[in-house]
Amino acid sequence: MTDASEDPNQEMQYHVELTPGDVADTVLLPGNPERVDKITGYWDESEEVAYHREYRTATGTYEGEPISVTSTGIGSPSAAIAVEELARVGADTFIRVGSCGAIQPEMDVGDLVITTGGMRQEGTSKAYVRDEYPATADFEVVSALVAAAERLGYDYHTGVTMSADSFYSGQGRPGFEGFMAEGAEDLVEHLQEANVKNIEMEAAAIMTIANIYGLRAGAVCSVYANRVTGEFRTEGERRASETASLATKLLAKMDQVKAEAGVDRWHAGLSIE
């Protein structure tokens, strides 16, 4: 390494082009940069603070609480970069807001899936820690997302999410000219039997990296497709955005209640009303 080499730890982060003070403690993480406008549409006010490559960031307030959103692009490698660099500028809570394929027959298109844990079928988290390390959602984040979905009246499911590195072969879909990877024909059936709820591409890496660094993370995704019934519609995206925004407000309330009670973790005995 020479003096002219890039320094990934410099004050302005290399990929997201953010500096300390640009983001709130909690950052929502959609994949698509176009989803940023849909998310901020629920906020009191917002301002775009950076847009570099796939990383588009806006910061504002939701019901008076500071909140930020950064798009990550598709897949775990770019999502991991976002978590790394957002943590360096002060963020400590991350909520993936995305879409997914459901694999249980009772799950309808438009429903929400709130992840409690992840199958690490992506390779990014393996660069951080051995395979046996679990990808778990933070209890407070899960609780806030569930409470938000309940208050908003949205149908939701909780459970294990499988995060894949491939949209096609890695999720049991045919590739170009019908190519099928080994085991792809039975993948969805085996996951369904194991009570896995949905498939997407970022949650497990986000949660694993957050856990390693002692940060909070979770995920809420809208069901676009049910891989068992064959139904597909781009529906429920706004529900996930609104739920994650309200969850940020509830997490701030949890933090306030913890401080007043002199405890480190929120639990069901502490009200957030």
C-alpha positions as CSV (number, residue, x, y, z in Angstrom):
1,M,0.0,0.0,0.0
2,T,1.3,3.5,-0.9
3,D,0.4,6.9,0.4
4,A,-1.7,7.4,-2.7
5,S,-3.9,4.4,-2.0
6,E,-7.5,5.1,-1.0
7,D,-8.2,5.1,2.7
8,P,-11.6,3.4,3.4
9,N,-11.6,4.9,6.9
10,Q,-11.3,8.6,5.9
11,E,-13.9,11.0,7.2
12,M,-16.0,11.0,4.0
13,Q,-16.8,7.4,3.3
14,Y,-15.6,6.2,-0.1
15,H,-18.8,4.5,-1.5
16,V,-21.7,6.3,0.3
17,E,-20.0,9.7,0.3
18,L,-21.3,10.5,3.8
19,T,-19.6,12.2,6.7
20,P,-20.4,12.2,10.5
21,G,-23.6,14.1,11.1
22,D,-25.2,13.2,7.7
23,V,-27.4,10.4,9.0
24,A,-29.6,9.6,12.0
25,D,-28.9,6.8,14.4
26,T,-31.4,4.6,12.5
27,V,-31.1,4.0,8.8
28,L,-33.6,2.2,6.6
29,L,-32.0,0.1,3.9
30,P,-34.0,-0.4,0.7
31,G,-32.2,-1.9,-2.4
32,N,-33.6,0.3,-5.1
33,P,-32.6,4.0,-5.1
34,E,-36.0,4.8,-6.5
35,R,-37.5,3.4,-3.3
36,V,-36.0,6.3,-1.3
37,D,-38.7,8.7,-2.5
38,K,-41.4,6.3,-1.6
39,I,-40.0,5.9,1.9
40,T,-39.5,9.6,2.6
41,G,-43.0,10.3,1.4
42,Y,-44.2,9.1,4.9
43,W,-41.8,11.5,6.7
44,D,-42.4,15.0,8.0
45,E,-39.5,16.3,5.9
46,S,-36.4,15.0,4.2
47,E,-33.3,16.1,2.3
48,E,-31.1,14.1,0.0
49,V,-27.6,14.3,1.4
50,A,-25.7,12.0,-0.9
51,Y,-26.1,10.0,-4.1
52,H,-23.1,7.9,-5.3
53,R,-23.3,4.7,-7.4
54,E,-26.2,2.7,-5.9
55,Y,-26.1,4.5,-2.6
56,R,-28.7,7.2,-2.3
57,T,-29.1,8.7,1.1
58,A,-31.8,11.1,2.6
59,T,-32.1,12.3,6.1
60,G,-35.2,13.9,7.8
61,T,-37.7,13.3,10.5
62,Y,-40.7,11.0,11.1
63,E,-43.2,12.2,13.7
64,G,-40.4,14.4,15.0
65,E,-37.8,11.7,15.3
66,P,-34.6,11.8,13.2
67,I,-34.4,9.1,10.5
68,S,-32.3,8.3,7.4
69,V,-32.5,6.0,4.4
70,T,-29.8,4.6,2.2
71,S,-30.3,2.5,-0.8
72,T,-27.9,-0.5,-1.1
73,G,-28.4,-1.8,-4.6
74,I,-29.0,-5.6,-5.1
75,G,-27.2,-8.2,-3.0
76,S,-25.2,-8.6,0.1
77,P,-21.8,-7.3,-1.0
78,S,-23.1,-3.8,-1.6
79,A,-25.4,-4.0,1.4
80,A,-22.4,-4.8,3.6
81,I,-20.5,-1.8,2.3
82,A,-23.5,0.4,3.3
83,V,-23.6,-1.0,6.8
84,E,-19.8,-0.6,7.2
85,E,-19.7,3.0,6.1
86,L,-22.9,4.1,7.7
87,A,-21.6,2.7,11.0
88,R,-18.4,4.7,10.6
89,V,-20.5,7.9,10.3
90,G,-22.6,7.2,13.4
91,A,-25.5,4.9,12.5
92,D,-26.2,2.2,15.0
93,T,-29.6,0.7,13.9
94,F,-30.3,-0.8,10.4
95,I,-33.7,-1.9,9.0
96,R,-33.8,-3.5,5.6
97,V,-36.9,-2.5,3.7
98,G,-37.4,-4.7,0.7
99,S,-39.4,-7.2,-1.3
100,C,-39.2,-10.9,-1.2
101,G,-40.7,-14.2,-2.4
102,A,-42.8,-16.1,0.1
103,I,-42.6,-19.9,0.3
104,Q,-45.4,-20.8,2.6
105,P,-48.8,-21.2,0.9
106,E,-50.8,-19.1,3.5
107,M,-48.7,-16.0,2.8
108,D,-50.5,-13.6,0.4
109,V,-48.9,-11.1,-2.0
110,G,-48.8,-7.8,-0.2
111,D,-48.3,-9.3,3.2
112,L,-45.2,-8.2,5.2
113,V,-42.5,-10.6,6.5
114,I,-40.6,-9.5,9.6
115,T,-37.4,-11.4,9.8
116,T,-36.4,-13.0,13.1
117,G,-33.3,-14.9,11.8
118,G,-31.6,-15.6,8.5
119,M,-30.2,-18.5,6.6
120,R,-26.8,-17.3,5.4
121,Q,-26.9,-18.6,1.8
122,E,-25.0,-15.5,0.7
123,G,-21.2,-15.4,0.6
124,T,-20.6,-11.9,2.1
125,S,-21.1,-12.8,5.7
126,K,-18.7,-15.7,5.4
127,A,-16.0,-13.2,4.8
128,Y,-16.6,-12.0,8.4
129,V,-17.3,-15.1,10.5
130,R,-17.5,-18.9,10.3
131,D,-20.6,-20.6,8.9
132,E,-21.9,-21.6,12.4
133,Y,-22.4,-18.0,13.5
134,P,-26.2,-17.2,13.4
135,A,-27.8,-14.3,11.5
136,T,-30.3,-13.0,14.1
137,A,-32.4,-9.9,14.1
138,D,-32.2,-7.7,17.1
139,F,-35.1,-8.3,19.5
140,E,-35.9,-4.6,19.9
141,V,-36.0,-4.1,16.1
142,V,-38.3,-7.1,15.7
143,S,-40.5,-5.9,18.5
144,A,-40.8,-2.4,17.0
145,L,-41.6,-3.7,13.5
146,V,-44.3,-6.0,14.9
147,A,-45.8,-3.2,17.0
148,A,-45.7,-0.9,13.9
149,A,-47.4,-3.5,11.7
150,E,-50.1,-4.1,14.4
151,R,-50.7,-0.3,14.8
152,L,-51.0,0.2,11.0
153,G,-53.3,-2.9,10.6
154,Y,-51.1,-4.6,8.1
155,D,-51.0,-8.4,7.7
156,Y,-47.5,-9.8,8.6
157,H,-45.6,-12.9,9.3
158,T,-42.5,-13.5,11.4
159,G,-39.8,-16.1,11.0
160,V,-36.7,-17.2,9.2
161,T,-35.5,-15.6,6.0
162,M,-33.2,-17.2,3.5
163,S,-30.8,-14.7,1.9
164,A,-29.3,-15.8,-1.5
165,D,-26.6,-14.5,-3.7
166,S,-28.4,-15.3,-6.9
167,F,-31.9,-14.2,-8.1
168,Y,-32.1,-17.1,-10.5
169,S,-30.2,-20.3,-9.8
170,G,-29.7,-19.5,-6.1
171,Q,-33.4,-19.2,-5.5
172,G,-34.4,-22.3,-7.5
173,R,-35.3,-20.5,-10.7
174,P,-34.2,-21.5,-14.2
175,G,-31.2,-19.6,-15.6
176,F,-30.5,-18.7,-19.2
177,E,-31.9,-21.3,-21.6
178,G,-33.4,-23.3,-18.8
179,F,-30.2,-24.0,-16.9
180,M,-30.9,-25.5,-13.4
181,A,-28.2,-25.5,-10.7
182,E,-27.7,-28.7,-8.7
183,G,-30.4,-29.0,-6.1
184,A,-32.4,-26.1,-7.5
185,E,-35.5,-28.1,-8.4
186,D,-36.0,-29.1,-4.7
187,L,-34.8,-25.9,-3.0
188,V,-38.1,-24.2,-2.4
189,E,-39.7,-27.4,-1.2
190,H,-36.9,-28.1,1.3
191,L,-37.0,-24.6,2.6
192,Q,-40.8,-24.8,3.0
193,E,-40.5,-28.0,5.0
194,A,-38.1,-26.3,7.3
195,N,-40.6,-23.5,7.9
196,V,-38.5,-20.8,6.3
197,K,-40.8,-17.9,5.4
198,N,-39.2,-16.1,2.5
199,I,-36.3,-15.6,0.2
200,E,-34.4,-12.3,-0.5
201,M,-30.8,-11.2,-1.0
202,E,-29.5,-8.9,1.8
203,A,-31.0,-9.5,5.3
204,A,-28.7,-12.2,6.6
205,A,-25.5,-10.3,5.8
206,I,-26.9,-7.1,7.3
207,M,-27.9,-8.8,10.5
208,T,-24.6,-10.8,10.8
209,I,-22.4,-7.8,10.4
210,A,-24.5,-5.7,12.7
211,N,-24.3,-8.4,15.4
212,I,-20.6,-8.6,15.1
213,Y,-20.2,-4.9,15.6
214,G,-22.8,-4.8,18.5
215,L,-25.3,-2.8,16.4
216,R,-29.1,-3.4,15.9
217,A,-30.5,-4.7,12.7
218,G,-33.7,-6.3,11.3
219,A,-35.7,-6.6,8.1
220,V,-39.2,-6.1,6.9
221,C,-40.1,-7.1,3.3
222,S,-43.3,-7.0,1.3
223,V,-44.3,-10.2,-0.5
224,Y,-44.2,-9.7,-4.2
225,A,-44.4,-13.4,-5.2
226,N,-45.6,-16.6,-3.6
227,R,-43.3,-19.3,-4.9
228,V,-45.8,-22.1,-3.9
229,T,-49.0,-20.7,-5.4
230,G,-47.3,-18.9,-8.4
231,E,-48.9,-15.6,-7.6
232,F,-46.9,-12.4,-8.4
233,R,-47.7,-8.7,-8.1
234,T,-45.6,-5.7,-7.1
235,E,-47.7,-5.0,-4.1
236,G,-47.1,-4.0,-0.5
237,E,-44.0,-1.9,-1.0
238,R,-45.5,1.1,0.7
239,R,-46.6,-1.0,3.6
240,A,-43.1,-2.0,4.3
241,S,-41.9,1.6,4.0
242,E,-44.5,2.9,6.4
243,T,-44.0,0.1,8.9
244,A,-40.2,0.6,9.0
245,S,-40.6,4.4,9.4
246,L,-43.0,3.9,12.3
247,A,-40.7,1.3,13.9
248,T,-38.0,3.9,13.9
249,K,-40.2,6.1,16.0
250,L,-41.0,3.2,18.4
251,L,-37.3,2.3,18.7
252,A,-36.6,5.9,19.8
253,K,-39.3,5.5,22.4
254,M,-37.8,2.2,23.6
255,D,-34.5,3.9,24.0
256,Q,-36.1,6.7,26.0
257,V,-37.9,4.2,28.3
258,K,-34.6,2.2,28.8
259,A,-32.8,5.4,29.8
260,E,-35.5,6.3,32.3
261,A,-35.6,2.8,33.7
262,G,-31.8,2.5,33.9
263,V,-31.7,-0.7,31.9
264,D,-29.7,-1.7,28.8
265,R,-32.4,-3.6,26.9
266,W,-36.1,-3.0,26.3
267,H,-38.4,-5.8,27.3
268,A,-42.1,-6.5,27.3
269,G,-42.5,-5.2,30.9
270,L,-41.6,-1.7,29.7
271,S,-44.4,0.2,28.0
272,I,-43.8,2.3,24.8
273,E,-47.3,3.8,24.9
